[in-house]
Amino acid sequence: MSASHKNLHSKLTLGGLLITLGIIYGDIGTSPLYVMKAILGDHTINADIVLGGISCVFWTLTLQTTIKYVLITLSADNHGEGGIFALYALVKKTKIQWLIVPAIIGGSALLADGIITPPISISSAVEGIRAFYPTMETQTIVYIVISILFVLFTIQQFGTKLVGKFFAPMMLIWFAMLGTLGVIQVLHYPEVIKAINPYYAYKLLSIHPDGFFVLGFVFLCTTGAEALYSDMGHCGRKNIRISWIFVKATLVLNYFGQAAYLIHHEGSTLQQLGGENGNPFYLIMPHWFLPFGIVVATLAAVIASQALISGSFTLINEAMRLNFWPKVKIKYPTEVKGQLYIPSINWLLFIGCVGIVLHFEKSGNMEHAYGLAIILCMIMTTILLNYYLIMKRVKLYFMVPLITIYLLIEFSFLFANITKFAEGGYVTLIIASMLISVMTIWYLAKKINKNYTKVVKIDDYKQVLVELSQDLSIPKYATHLVYMTNANRVDELEEKIIYSILQKRPKRADIYWFVHVNILTEPYKTQYKVTEIAKDDIYRIDFNLGFREPTKINLMFREVIKDMVKRGEVDITSRYESLNKNNIIGDFKFVLSEKFLSNDNDLRWHENIIMNSYFFIKKLSLSEERAFGLDSSSVKVEKFPMVLHAPENIGLTRIVSKE
């Protein structure tokens, strides 16, 4: 890991604070666009409800975002990386098997949320146009939103560096605008400050027409907290903690400003004040300021979506490394660590977002689908955090009340959000369930696979390999034969590799190489280790790579060979006399083994479902050679039948002829 990169995470700089504004706070930062509108709904404005609403918002932001995420969860970083999978990689060390369940549910829920945040933020912003053109068709707004989404997803491939330069100042303008608009209204009606008293929040639950379920709308103000933790790797903990003070202040001011305006107009409804799409966020703006306000809000919404999209890429990359997700193509558009682009996920998210826009049409309808998935993710984070605190030996008298309070708050939110299921919440839950099943199938299949992989000791075959290498009666297969192995121990190999060399068609080579890639639980590391098994004949190379590092085995392997030649540890010139005389380097051939499900299996029904789904998904994912970054010209893929529970005894009887 480069020194400059390390400093980026630990140093508190003005640039760092600005970048943090641009990358991390989009989702939380755009919540004033829809939260108060959702809390009030079509009901008549009532001062107590308004005060209770912002009191709830204030305390939710304080307890959920500030204390749980900014103060506590950000401390649980995995070498500077955050997010639910990074947290899982930390607690995995406790060897508690079932912790994989909250990790998979939480990760899937966060991804499902990535499909609904862009449409709701952008629709809420674009609907502001109706302040000028009240007659504008919903269909037109839908087209505008889809076009913005298309542009947003198309520019992903150029990396966030290009966009980051524009994002930071834009978000600075956005938060400054939030704060200023809020202050102007609060000055007209300073008494609104009393809503800081949590009594009003408590009272809201008894007087709001939706009762307890109003919490489902209040919850929308903290939905971006999970994204804030996921993006820690981009900005660093200190930068997030300091910039949050400014962000929270402007958010609270804007909410209180909206409340002050609404209390002034007690007795009317939002529709009377601002037409069909009456939104307190736009109502507090002076009329001359509206065009500017709408443009800034739309840009801020686009930036909010950006944060979640880049967060989804990070999430899928980590899921792949933890064996939760099939291997897919990853591109690294810029030199900046941690920035990646996954084309397949990008376009999947785009299709998902367009589907949501077409299905719900208005942001008001999307509010129902929003929040249900993310609260699931937050509960899962709390469960994992509990084990992280146990691991860190945090005192019980501090930990038990803390985790209990958060589980209580979050389960209340979950319960309040459950009513949204029928109105649209089912959409996010269907998406999350699909993601959960892919992750579960992949993980279980890998486990079954591992259980049925036979390993043998290299020492038992060392002599045979050395003799094969010198047996001139067998035509030479390659000068250097390279096998990728999954055996973790240096003195072991899969049985199928030995089978491939000795029995399939004996493969004579001058030097046999066995290469193993080990993915670490920390993000950035590139190390390798060479083991000489038989001088000039058999070598093993182990790569230790961080879970954020690209797997480019071709390039890395070449580096290692170069280094070994320089140290005089190996001679790679061709052993063919004519080529050897002229110092020509020998050829390298990689052999990869691909499994297919054998017909000779005696599978239990659930294993059958898992393995068949696994091989189906595998067809859609990256081939092994591309996943390892190998050149296809020098790769041979061998297919092996995968036999699980081979039938014990078929029970044949021989017929002996009478003669």
C-alpha positions in Angstrom: 0.0 0.0 0.0 1.5 3.3 -1.1 2.4 5.9 1.6 0.3 8.6 -0.1 -2.7 6.3 0.0 -2.2 5.6 3.7 -2.0 9.3 4.4 -5.2 9.9 2.5 -7.1 7.9 5.0 -5.6 9.1 8.3 -4.9 12.7 7.5 -7.4 15.4 8.0 -7.0 17.9 5.1 -9.2 20.6 3.6 -9.1 18.7 0.3 -10.1 15.5 2.1 -13.0 17.2 3.8 -14.2 18.6 0.4 -13.9 15.2 -1.3 -15.9 13.6 1.6 -18.7 16.1 1.0 -18.8 15.1 -2.6 -18.6 11.3 -2.2 -20.3 10.3 1.0 -23.2 12.6 2.0 -25.3 12.5 -1.2 -27.8 10.1 0.2 -28.3 11.6 3.6 -27.8 15.1 2.2 -30.8 14.9 -0.2 -33.2 13.5 2.5 -34.8 17.0 3.1 -36.2 16.6 -0.4 -38.7 14.0 0.7 -38.8 13.4 4.4 -41.2 16.2 5.7 -43.4 15.7 2.6 -43.7 12.1 3.5 -44.4 12.7 7.2 -47.2 15.2 6.4 -48.7 13.3 3.4 -52.2 14.6 2.5 -53.1 15.6 6.0 -53.9 19.1 7.2 -50.8 20.8 8.7 -50.9 20.7 12.5 -48.2 22.4 14.6 -47.8 19.6 17.0 -47.3 17.0 14.2 -44.7 19.3 12.5 -42.8 19.8 15.8 -43.0 16.0 16.5 -41.8 15.2 13.0 -38.7 17.3 13.2 -38.0 16.2 16.8 -38.1 12.6 15.5 -35.8 13.6 12.6 -33.4 15.4 14.9 -33.1 12.4 17.3 -32.9 9.8 14.6 -30.0 11.7 13.0 -28.4 12.0 16.4 -28.8 8.5 17.6 -28.6 6.5 14.3 -26.2 8.6 12.2 -24.0 10.5 14.7 -23.7 8.0 17.6 -24.1 4.6 15.9 -22.4 5.2 12.6 -20.1 8.2 12.9 -18.8 7.6 16.4 -19.0 3.8 16.9 -19.2 1.9 13.6 -16.6 3.9 11.9 -14.1 2.6 14.5 -14.7 -0.9 13.1 -12.5 -0.5 10.0 -10.7 -3.2 8.2 -7.3 -1.5 7.4 -9.2 1.7 6.5 -12.0 0.0 4.6 -15.6 0.1 5.8 -18.9 -1.5 4.9 -20.8 -4.5 6.0 -18.5 -7.0 4.3 -15.4 -5.3 5.7 -17.1 -5.7 9.2 -17.8 -9.3 8.4 -14.2 -9.9 7.4 -13.3 -8.6 10.9 -15.7 -10.7 12.9 -15.0 -13.8 10.8 -12.0 -14.3 13.1 -14.4 -15.2 16.0 -15.0 -18.4 14.0 -18.8 -18.1 14.6 -20.3 -19.7 11.5 -23.7 -18.2 11.4 -22.4 -14.6 11.2 -22.4 -15.2 7.5 -26.2 -14.8 7.6 -26.3 -11.2 8.7 -23.4 -10.4 6.3 -25.3 -11.8 3.3 -28.7 -10.3 4.2 -27.1 -6.9 5.0 -25.0 -6.8 1.8 -28.0 -7.8 -0.4 -30.3 -5.2 1.3 -27.7 -2.5 0.7 -27.5 -3.4 -3.0 -31.2 -3.5 -3.3 -31.2 0.0 -1.8 -28.8 1.1 -4.5 -31.5 0.4 -7.0 -34.1 2.6 -5.4 -32.1 5.6 -4.1 -31.2 7.0 -7.5 -34.9 7.0 -8.8 -36.4 8.5 -5.6 -33.7 11.3 -5.2 -33.8 12.3 -8.8 -37.6 12.1 -9.1 -38.1 14.3 -6.0 -35.7 16.9 -7.4 -37.1 16.9 -11.0 -40.7 17.1 -9.7 -39.8 20.6 -8.5 -40.3 21.7 -12.2 -44.0 21.5 -11.5 -43.7 24.7 -9.5 -43.4 26.5 -12.9 -45.4 24.1 -15.1 -48.2 22.8 -12.9 -49.7 21.0 -16.0 -46.6 19.0 -16.8 -47.4 15.4 -17.5 -46.1 12.7 -15.1 -45.0 10.8 -18.2 -42.7 13.8 -19.2 -41.1 13.8 -15.7 -40.5 10.0 -16.0 -38.7 10.5 -19.3 -36.5 13.3 -17.8 -35.6 11.1 -14.8 -34.7 8.1 -17.1 -32.5 10.3 -19.3 -30.7 11.6 -16.3 -30.2 8.0 -15.0 -28.9 6.9 -18.4 -26.2 9.7 -18.4 -25.3 8.9 -14.8 -24.7 5.2 -15.5 -22.9 5.9 -18.7 -20.3 8.1 -17.1 -19.4 5.5 -14.4 -16.8 3.9 -16.7 -14.6 7.0 -16.5 -14.2 6.7 -12.8 -15.1 9.1 -10.1 -12.0 11.2 -10.4 -13.4 13.1 -13.3 -16.8 13.6 -11.5 -15.2 14.1 -8.1 -13.7 17.5 -9.0 -17.2 18.7 -9.9 -19.0 16.9 -7.1 -17.3 18.5 -4.0 -17.9 22.1 -4.8 -21.5 21.2 -5.9 -22.3 19.5 -2.6 -20.7 22.5 -0.7 -23.2 24.8 -2.6 -26.0 22.3 -1.8 -25.3 22.2 2.0 -24.8 25.9 2.1 -28.1 26.4 0.4 -29.9 23.9 2.8 -28.5 25.8 5.8 -29.3 29.3 4.5 -32.8 28.5 3.4 -33.4 27.0 6.8 -32.0 29.9 8.8 -34.1 32.4 7.0 -37.3 30.5 8.0 -36.1 29.8 11.6 -35.5 33.5 12.1 -39.2 34.2 11.2 -40.3 31.7 13.9 -37.5 30.9 16.4 -39.8 28.9 18.7 -39.4 26.0 16.4 -36.1 25.2 18.2 -38.1 23.7 21.1 -38.6 20.6 19.0 -35.1 19.5 20.2 -37.0 18.3 23.3 -37.6 14.5 22.7 -41.0 14.8 24.3 -42.4 16.1 21.0 -41.0 13.1 19.2 -42.8 10.8 21.7 -46.0 12.8 21.4 -45.9 12.5 17.6 -46.6 8.8 17.8 -49.8 9.3 19.6 -51.2 12.3 17.6 -50.1 11.5 14.0 -53.0 10.0 11.9 -50.6 7.1 11.0 -49.7 6.6 14.6 -46.6 4.5 15.3 -46.2 3.9 11.5 -45.1 7.5 10.9 -41.7 6.2 11.9 -41.5 4.6 8.5 -41.3 8.1 7.0 -39.1 9.5 9.7 -36.6 6.7 9.0 -36.0 8.1 5.5 -33.8 10.8 7.0 -31.0 8.4 8.0 -31.0 6.0 5.1 -27.6 7.2 3.9 -25.8 6.2 7.1 -25.0 2.7 5.8 -23.5 4.2 2.6 -21.4 6.5 4.8 -19.8 3.5 6.4 -19.3 1.7 3.1 -17.4 4.6 1.6 -15.0 5.0 4.5 -12.2 3.6 2.3 -12.5 6.5 -0.1 -12.2 9.3 2.4 -11.0 8.2 5.8 -12.5 8.3 9.2 -11.3 11.7 10.5 -12.5 13.5 7.4 -16.0 11.9 7.7 -16.2 12.7 11.4 -15.3 16.4 11.1 -17.3 17.1 7.9 -20.4 15.4 9.5 -20.5 18.3 12.0 -21.1 20.7 9.1 -23.4 18.4 7.2 -25.6 17.6 10.3 -25.9 21.3 11.2 -27.1 22.3 7.7 -29.5 19.3 7.5 -31.0 20.2 11.0 -31.3 23.8 10.0 -33.2 23.0 6.8 -35.6 20.6 8.6 -36.3 23.2 11.3 -36.7 25.9 8.5 -39.3 23.7 6.8 -41.1 23.2 10.1 -41.1 26.9 10.8 -42.7 27.6 7.4 -45.3 24.8 7.9 -46.3 26.0 11.3 -47.0 29.5 9.8 -49.4 27.8 7.4 -51.2 25.6 10.0 -54.6 24.4 8.8 -53.8 24.1 5.1 -52.5 21.1 3.3 -49.4 20.8 1.2 -51.5 20.4 -1.9 -53.2 23.8 -1.2 -49.8 25.5 -0.7 -48.0 24.0 -3.6 -50.3 22.2 -6.0 -50.3 18.5 -6.6 -46.6 18.1 -5.8 -46.5 20.4 -2.8 -43.1 19.9 -1.2 -42.1 21.9 1.9 -38.5 21.7 0.5 -39.4 23.9 -2.4 -42.1 25.9 -0.6 -39.5 27.6 1.7 -37.7 29.0 -1.3 -38.5 32.5 -2.6 -40.2 32.2 -6.0 -37.3 34.0 -7.9 -34.9 31.4 -6.4 -36.8 28.3 -7.5 -35.1 27.6 -10.9 -31.7 27.7 -9.3 -32.9 25.6 -6.4 -34.3 22.9 -8.7 -31.1 22.7 -10.7 -29.0 22.4 -7.5 -31.3 19.8 -6.0 -31.3 17.7 -9.2 -27.5 17.8 -9.4 -27.3 16.9 -5.7 -29.6 14.0 -6.3 -27.4 12.8 -9.1 -24.4 13.0 -6.8 -26.4 11.1 -4.1 -27.0 8.3 -6.6 -23.3 8.3 -7.6 -22.3 7.6 -4.0 -24.5 4.5 -3.9 -23.4 3.2 -7.3 -19.7 3.4 -6.5 -20.6 1.8 -3.1 -22.3 -1.1 -4.9 -19.2 -1.7 -7.0 -17.1 -1.8 -3.8 -19.6 -4.2 -2.2 -19.7 -6.6 -5.1 -15.9 -6.6 -5.3 -15.7 -7.5 -1.6 -18.4 -10.1 -2.0 -16.4 -11.8 -4.8 -13.3 -12.0 -2.6 -15.3 -13.5 0.2 -16.8 -16.1 -2.2 -20.3 -14.7 -2.0 -20.5 -13.6 -5.6 -19.6 -15.1 -9.0 -16.4 -13.7 -10.6 -17.3 -10.7 -12.9 -15.2 -8.3 -14.9 -13.7 -5.4 -12.9 -12.2 -2.3 -14.5 -9.9 0.2 -12.8 -10.7 3.5 -14.6 -8.3 5.6 -12.5 -5.1 5.1 -10.6 -6.8 5.9 -7.3 -7.0 3.0 -5.0 -10.4 1.7 -4.2 -11.9 3.1 -7.4 -13.4 0.5 -9.6 -16.0 0.0 -12.2 -18.0 -3.3 -12.8 -19.8 -3.1 -16.1 -22.2 -6.0 -15.4 -23.3 -4.5 -12.1 -23.5 -1.0 -13.5 -26.0 -2.0 -16.2 -28.0 -4.3 -13.9 -28.4 -1.4 -11.5 -29.5 0.8 -14.4 -32.1 -1.6 -15.6 -33.3 -1.9 -12.0 -33.6 1.9 -11.6 -35.5 2.3 -14.8 -37.8 -0.5 -13.8 -38.5 1.3 -10.5 -39.2 4.6 -12.2 -41.6 3.0 -14.7 -43.3 1.0 -12.0 -43.9 3.8 -9.4 -43.8 6.9 -11.7 -43.9 9.4 -8.8 -41.4 9.9 -6.0 -44.4 9.9 -3.5 -45.1 6.3 -4.5 -41.4 5.3 -4.2 -41.3 6.4 -0.6 -43.1 3.2 0.2 -40.5 0.9 -1.3 -37.7 2.9 0.2 -36.4 2.2 3.7 -37.5 -1.3 4.1 -34.4 -2.8 2.7 -32.0 -0.4 4.3 -33.4 -0.9 7.8 -32.7 -4.7 7.4 -29.2 -3.8 6.5 -28.9 -1.6 9.6 -30.1 -4.4 11.9 -27.6 -6.8 10.4 -24.8 -4.2 10.9 -25.9 -3.9 14.6 -25.7 -7.7 15.0 -22.2 -7.8 13.5 -21.1 -4.8 15.5 -22.1 -6.6 18.6 -19.6 -9.3 17.9 -17.0 -6.8 16.9 -17.4 -5.1 20.3 -17.2 -8.5 22.0 -14.0 -9.2 20.0 -12.6 -5.8 21.1 -13.4 -6.8 24.7 -15.6 -3.8 25.3 -17.1 -3.7 28.8 -20.5 -5.4 29.1 -22.1 -2.6 31.0 -21.4 -0.3 28.1 -22.1 -2.8 25.3 -25.3 -4.5 26.3 -27.4 -1.3 26.8 -25.9 0.1 23.6 -26.7 -2.8 21.4 -30.1 -3.3 23.1 -31.1 0.4 22.5 -30.1 0.2 18.8 -31.9 -3.1 18.2 -35.0 -1.6 19.9 -34.8 1.6 17.7 -34.2 -0.4 14.5 -36.8 -3.0 15.2 -39.3 -0.2 15.8 -38.3 1.3 12.4 -38.6 -2.2 10.8 -42.0 -2.7 12.3 -43.1 0.8 11.1 -41.8 0.0 7.7 -43.5 -3.3 7.4 -46.8 -1.6 6.4 -45.0 -0.4 3.3 -44.6 -3.9 2.1 -47.9 -4.1 0.2 -47.5 -0.5 -1.1 -44.2 -1.1 -2.8 -41.8 -2.4 -0.2 -42.2 -5.8 -1.8 -40.2 -4.5 -4.8 -37.0 -4.0 -2.8 -37.6 -7.2 -0.8 -37.9 -9.2 -4.1 -34.7 -7.6 -5.3 -32.9 -8.3 -2.0 -34.2 -11.9 -2.0 -32.8 -12.5 -5.4 -29.4 -11.2 -4.4 -29.5 -13.2 -1.1 -30.2 -16.4 -3.1 -27.3 -15.8 -5.5 -24.9 -15.1 -2.6 -26.1 -18.1 -0.6 -26.0 -20.6 -3.6 -22.5 -19.4 -4.5 -21.2 -19.7 -0.9 -22.8 -23.1 -0.2 -21.6 -24.5 -3.6 -18.1 -23.3 -2.9 -18.3 -25.1 0.4 -19.6 -28.4 -1.0 -17.0 -28.1 -3.7 -14.2 -27.7 -1.1 -15.5 -30.7 0.9 -15.2 -33.0 -2.2 -11.9 -31.8 -3.4 -9.3 -34.5 -2.7 -5.8 -33.3 -1.9 -2.6 -35.4 -2.0 0.9 -34.8 -0.7 3.3 -33.5 -3.3 6.2 -35.6 -1.8 4.4 -38.8 -2.9 4.6 -37.7 -6.5 7.8 -35.7 -6.5 10.0 -38.5 -7.9 7.5 -39.4 -10.7 7.4 -35.8 -11.8 11.2 -35.4 -11.9 11.5 -38.6 -13.9 8.7 -37.6 -16.3 10.4 -34.3 -16.9 13.5 -36.3 -18.1 11.7 -39.1 -20.0 12.6 -38.4 -23.6 10.2 -41.1 -24.9 7.3 -38.8 -24.2 6.9 -35.8 -26.5 7.4 -32.5 -24.7 4.1 -30.7 -23.8 5.6 -27.4 -22.8 8.8 -26.0 -21.4 7.1 -24.5 -18.4 3.8 -26.0 -17.3 1.8 -23.8 -14.8 -1.1 -25.1 -12.8 -3.4 -22.9 -10.6 -4.0 -24.7 -7.4 -6.5 -24.1 -4.5 -4.7 -26.2 -2.0 -3.8 -23.9 0.9 -0.9 -25.9 2.2 2.5 -25.7 0.4 3.1 -29.4 0.6 -0.3 -30.4 -0.9 -2.0 -30.4 -4.3 -5.4 -31.4 -5.7 -5.6 -34.9 -6.9 -7.0 -33.8 -10.2 -3.7 -31.9 -11.0 -1.6 -35.0 -10.5 -4.2 -36.9 -12.6 -4.0 -34.3 -15.3 -0.1 -34.5 -15.5 0.3 -38.2 -15.2 -2.8 -39.9 -16.6 -4.9 -37.7 -18.9 -2.1 -37.6 -21.4 1.3 -37.6 -19.7 2.4 -34.0 -19.8 6.2 -33.7 -20.0 7.6 -30.3 -19.1 11.0 -29.0 -18.1 9.7 -27.2 -15.1 6.3 -27.6 -13.3 4.9 -24.5 -11.5 2.1 -24.6 -9.0 0.5 -21.2 -8.4 -1.8 -20.5 -5.5 -3.7 -17.2 -4.9 -4.7 -16.4 -1.4 -7.1 -13.5 -0.8 -6.5 -11.8 2.5 -9.0 -10.1 4.8 -7.2 -6.8 4.5 -7.7 -4.6 1.5 -4.3 -3.7 0.1 -1.4 -6.1 0.0 0.7 -7.7 -2.7 3.2 -10.3 -1.5 4.4 -13.6 -2.8 6.4 -16.6 -1.6 8.4 -19.1 -3.6 8.9 -22.7 -2.5 11.4 -24.9 -4.3 10.1 -28.5 -4.3 12.7 -30.0 -6.6 15.6 -27.9 -7.9 15.1 -27.0 -11.6 12.0 -29.1 -11.8 9.1 -28.2 -9.4 8.3 -24.8 -7.8 5.3 -23.5 -6.0 4.4 -19.8 -5.8 1.9 -18.4 -3.3 0.4 -14.9 -3.9 -1.1 -13.1 -0.9 -3.4 -10.4 -2.3 -5.6 -7.9 -0.5 -9.3 -8.2 -1.1 -9.3 -4.9 -3.1 -6.3 -5.8 -5.3 -6.8 -6.7 -9.0 -5.9 -10.4 -9.7 -3.5 -10.1 -12.6 -1.7 -13.4 -12.4 -0.1 -13.2 -15.8 1.8 -10.0 -15.0 2.5 -11.0 -11.4 3.8 -14.4 -12.4 6.2 -12.8 -15.0 7.5 -10.4 -12.3 8.2 -13.4 -10.0 10.0 -15.3 -12.7 12.1 -12.2 -13.6 13.1 -11.8 -10.0 14.0 -15.5 -9.6 16.2 -15.4 -12.8 17.9 -12.2 -11.5 18.7 -14.1 -8.2 19.9 -17.1 -10.2 17.3 -19.4 -8.6 16.0 -20.7 -11.9 17.0 -21.0 -15.5 14.1 -20.4 -17.9 15.9 -20.6 -21.2 14.5 -23.2 -23.6 16.0 -26.7 -23.2 15.7 -27.3 -26.9 19.4 -27.3 -28.1 19.0 -24.9 -31.0 17.0 -22.4 -28.9 19.2 -22.8 -25.8 22.3 -21.9 -27.8 20.6 -18.6 -28.7 19.3 -17.9 -25.2 15.6 -18.1 -26.2 13.2 -18.2 -23.3 11.0 -21.3 -23.1 7.3 -21.2 -23.6 4.8 -21.1 -20.7 1.5 -23.0 -20.7 -1.2 -22.5 -18.1 -3.5 -25.3 -17.3 -6.8 -24.6 -15.6 -9.3 -27.2 -14.6 -13.0 -26.6 -15.0 -15.5 -28.8 -13.2 -18.8 -30.0 -14.5 -21.4 -32.0 -12.6 -20.9 -35.7 -13.3 -23.8 -38.0 -14.1 -22.5 -40.4 -11.5 -23.7 -38.3 -8.6 -25.9 -39.4 -5.8 -26.9 -36.0 -4.5 -29.3 -35.1 -1.8 -32.2 -32.9 -3.1 -30.9 -29.6 -1.6 -27.4 -30.2 -2.9 -28.9 -30.9 -6.3 -30.6 -27.5 -6.4 -27.6 -25.7 -5.1 -25.1 -27.3 -7.5 -27.3 -27.0 -10.5 -28.0 -23.3 -9.8 -24.2 -22.8 -9.1 -23.2 -24.2 -12.5 -26.0 -22.2 -14.2 -24.7 -18.9 -12.6 -21.1 -19.9 -13.4 -22.0 -20.0 -17.1 -23.0 -16.3 -16.9 -19.9 -15.3 -14.9 -16.3 -14.7 -15.9 -14.2 -17.7 -17.0 -11.4 -18.8 -14.8 -8.7 -17.6 -17.2 -10.2 -14.1 -17.4 -10.7 -13.9 -13.6 -7.0 -14.7 -13.1 -6.0 -12.2 -15.8 -4.3 -14.9 -18.1 -3.7 -14.6 -21.8 -6.0 -17.1 -23.5 -3.3 -18.0 -26.1 -1.3 -19.8 -23.5 -4.1 -21.4 -21.5 -5.5 -24.9 -21.7 -8.8 -25.5 -19.9 -9.4 -29.1 -18.9 -12.8 -30.3 -17.9 -13.2 -32.6 -14.9 -16.3 -34.4 -13.8 -17.3 -33.4 -10.3 -18.5 -36.5 -8.4 -20.2 -36.0 -5.1 -21.4 -39.0 -3.1 -20.5 -41.5 -5.8 -22.9 -44.5 -5.6 -21.2 -47.0 -3.3 -21.8 -50.3 -5.1 -23.8 -50.9 -8.2 -24.2 -54.6 -7.5 -23.3 -56.2 -10.8 -23.4 -60.0 -11.1 -21.3 -61.9 -13.7 -22.9 -64.5 -15.9 -20.6 -67.5 -16.4 -21.2 -69.5 -19.6 -22.1 -73.2 -19.0 -19.6 -74.7 -21.5 
